Amino acid sequence: MVQIGRQRGATSMTVPLMLGAFVLLAGFLYWLAITAEPTAPPEMVEDDPVEEEMVESQLVDPAAFETGTDGYTGLVVRLNDVNVAQAIGQSAFFIDLPRTPFLVHMGPEVSAEGMPPIGQTATVVGQVMEMNDSTISAWADAQEFTDNDRPLIEFATHYIEAVQIRTSGAAPAGADAAPAEPAAGG
């Protein structure tokens, strides 16, 4: 068997090179420590949520609206924090007023945003319209509701043609304003 012996010159150079490498590394780390500039941790900046502008409308108390709907016909009203009760087809739903449900119809722009979730509160802005046979026929021709929904729509004497719907969240601007009184003649 052949014995491999240690070479004499290998040990004499290894230790000084290893020590030189450690000194060089320590010197580099020291240089980094004294020349490095500290950086501040990134700041977590939370953007304020963009407050959606509400369409100019008359704030109405749901109880007053329910009892004096005729006085609001033709006006753009805003009902805050009403419960979305039942969907009617793809573009209408009922909201809960204190005693009875009330029909809300969504125009094409509002329908594109989707139906508000059933059971959630919403702010509804729109023009109060009187229900008539031609409106029901137009909605039927556009297939906005099924035959099963027709009696529910015929039940409504008025409806809101919604121009804006915001589901529950932050209160809309001016929500603390006093509710409007019904217009004369209602």
C-alpha positions as CSV (number, residue, x, y, z in Angstrom):
1,M,0.0,0.0,0.0
2,V,1.2,3.4,-0.8
3,Q,1.3,6.0,1.9
4,I,0.6,9.5,1.0
5,G,2.5,11.8,3.3
6,R,2.0,15.4,4.0
7,Q,3.9,17.8,1.8
8,R,6.1,20.0,3.8
9,G,5.4,23.3,1.9
10,A,1.6,22.9,2.1
11,T,1.2,23.7,5.8
12,S,3.6,26.5,5.9
13,M,1.5,28.6,3.4
14,T,-2.0,27.5,4.3
15,V,-2.2,29.1,7.8
16,P,-1.0,32.6,6.7
17,L,-3.3,32.6,3.7
18,M,-6.3,31.6,5.8
19,L,-5.5,34.3,8.4
20,G,-5.0,36.9,5.6
21,A,-8.5,36.0,4.2
22,F,-10.1,36.4,7.6
23,V,-8.4,39.8,8.2
24,L,-9.4,40.9,4.7
25,L,-13.0,39.9,5.3
26,A,-13.1,41.6,8.7
27,G,-11.7,44.8,7.1
28,F,-14.3,44.7,4.4
29,L,-17.2,44.3,6.9
30,Y,-15.7,47.1,9.0
31,W,-15.5,49.4,5.9
32,L,-19.2,48.5,5.1
33,A,-20.3,49.3,8.6
34,I,-18.7,52.8,8.7
35,T,-19.6,53.9,5.1
36,A,-23.1,52.5,4.9
37,E,-25.9,55.0,5.3
38,P,-28.9,53.7,7.3
39,T,-32.2,53.7,5.4
40,A,-35.5,54.2,7.0
41,P,-38.0,51.4,6.9
42,P,-40.6,51.8,4.2
43,E,-43.6,53.8,5.4
44,M,-47.0,52.1,5.2
45,V,-49.2,54.8,3.7
46,E,-52.8,54.0,3.6
47,D,-54.7,55.9,1.0
48,D,-57.9,57.4,2.1
49,P,-60.8,55.6,0.4
50,V,-62.2,57.6,-2.4
51,E,-65.5,58.9,-1.3
52,E,-68.0,58.3,-4.1
53,E,-69.9,61.4,-5.0
54,M,-73.6,61.0,-4.6
55,V,-75.9,62.3,-7.3
56,E,-77.6,65.5,-6.3
57,S,-80.9,64.4,-4.7
58,Q,-83.4,65.1,-1.9
59,L,-82.7,63.1,1.2
60,V,-85.9,61.4,2.3
61,D,-86.8,59.6,5.5
62,P,-88.1,56.1,4.5
63,A,-91.2,56.3,6.8
64,A,-92.2,59.7,5.3
65,F,-91.5,58.4,1.8
66,E,-93.7,55.4,2.4
67,T,-96.7,57.4,3.5
68,G,-96.3,60.2,1.0
69,T,-94.9,58.6,-2.1
70,D,-97.3,60.7,-4.4
71,G,-95.6,63.9,-3.2
72,Y,-92.2,62.7,-4.4
73,T,-93.3,61.6,-7.9
74,G,-90.9,63.1,-10.5
75,L,-88.3,64.1,-7.8
76,V,-84.8,62.6,-7.5
77,V,-84.7,61.2,-3.9
78,R,-82.1,59.4,-1.8
79,L,-83.1,56.8,0.7
80,N,-80.2,55.9,3.1
81,D,-79.7,52.6,4.7
82,V,-82.6,50.6,3.3
83,N,-82.5,46.8,3.3
84,V,-82.4,45.1,-0.1
85,A,-85.2,42.6,0.3
86,Q,-85.8,40.6,-2.9
87,A,-84.5,40.6,-6.5
88,I,-86.9,40.8,-9.4
89,G,-85.2,39.6,-12.5
90,Q,-81.9,41.1,-13.4
91,S,-82.6,44.8,-13.1
92,A,-85.1,45.4,-10.3
93,F,-85.4,44.6,-6.6
94,F,-87.6,45.5,-3.6
95,I,-86.3,47.5,-0.6
96,D,-87.8,47.2,2.8
97,L,-89.6,50.4,4.0
98,P,-91.0,50.4,7.5
99,R,-94.3,48.7,6.6
100,T,-94.1,47.6,2.9
101,P,-91.7,46.7,0.2
102,F,-90.9,49.3,-2.5
103,L,-89.8,48.6,-6.0
104,V,-86.4,49.9,-7.4
105,H,-85.6,49.6,-11.1
106,M,-82.0,49.8,-12.2
107,G,-81.3,51.5,-15.5
108,P,-78.7,50.1,-17.9
109,E,-75.8,52.0,-16.3
110,V,-76.7,50.9,-12.8
111,S,-77.5,47.3,-14.0
112,A,-74.0,47.0,-15.4
113,E,-72.6,47.4,-11.8
114,G,-74.7,44.4,-10.7
115,M,-77.5,43.6,-8.4
116,P,-76.9,44.7,-4.8
117,P,-76.6,41.7,-2.4
118,I,-80.0,40.6,-0.9
119,G,-80.2,41.3,2.8
120,Q,-77.6,44.1,2.7
121,T,-78.3,47.7,3.4
122,A,-77.9,50.2,0.5
123,T,-78.3,53.9,-0.3
124,V,-80.6,54.3,-3.3
125,V,-80.7,57.4,-5.4
126,G,-83.2,57.8,-8.2
127,Q,-86.3,59.4,-9.7
128,V,-89.7,58.4,-8.2
129,M,-91.9,57.3,-11.1
130,E,-95.5,56.2,-11.2
131,M,-96.1,52.7,-12.3
132,N,-98.3,52.2,-15.4
133,D,-99.2,49.4,-17.8
134,S,-96.8,50.7,-20.6
135,T,-93.8,50.6,-18.2
136,I,-94.7,47.0,-17.2
137,S,-95.1,46.1,-20.9
138,A,-91.7,47.7,-21.8
139,W,-90.0,45.8,-19.0
140,A,-91.7,42.6,-20.1
141,D,-90.7,43.2,-23.8
142,A,-87.1,43.7,-22.6
143,Q,-87.4,40.4,-20.6
144,E,-86.3,42.2,-17.4
145,F,-88.5,39.9,-15.3
146,T,-90.2,36.5,-15.5
147,D,-93.9,35.7,-15.7
148,N,-93.7,34.6,-12.1
149,D,-92.4,38.1,-11.1
150,R,-95.2,40.0,-13.0
151,P,-97.7,40.0,-10.1
152,L,-95.0,41.5,-7.8
153,I,-94.3,44.3,-10.3
154,E,-98.0,45.0,-10.9
155,F,-98.4,45.3,-7.1
156,A,-96.2,48.5,-7.2
157,T,-98.0,51.8,-7.6
158,H,-94.7,53.7,-7.8
159,Y,-91.0,52.8,-8.3
160,I,-87.6,54.4,-8.1
161,E,-85.7,54.5,-11.4
162,A,-82.2,54.2,-9.7
163,V,-79.4,56.3,-11.0
164,Q,-77.0,55.3,-8.2
165,I,-76.9,52.5,-5.7
166,R,-74.3,52.2,-3.0
167,T,-74.2,49.1,-0.7
168,S,-73.5,49.4,2.9
169,G,-70.2,51.0,4.0
170,A,-69.4,54.6,4.8
171,A,-72.3,56.9,5.1
172,P,-72.8,59.1,2.0
173,A,-71.8,62.7,2.1
174,G,-74.6,64.8,3.7
175,A,-76.2,61.8,5.3
176,D,-76.7,63.9,8.5
177,A,-78.8,66.4,6.6
178,A,-82.4,66.8,7.7
179,P,-84.9,64.7,5.7
180,A,-87.0,66.5,3.2
181,E,-90.7,67.1,3.5
182,P,-93.0,65.8,0.7
183,A,-93.8,68.2,-2.1
184,A,-97.2,69.9,-2.0
185,G,-100.1,68.1,-3.6
186,G,-99.2,64.6,-2.4
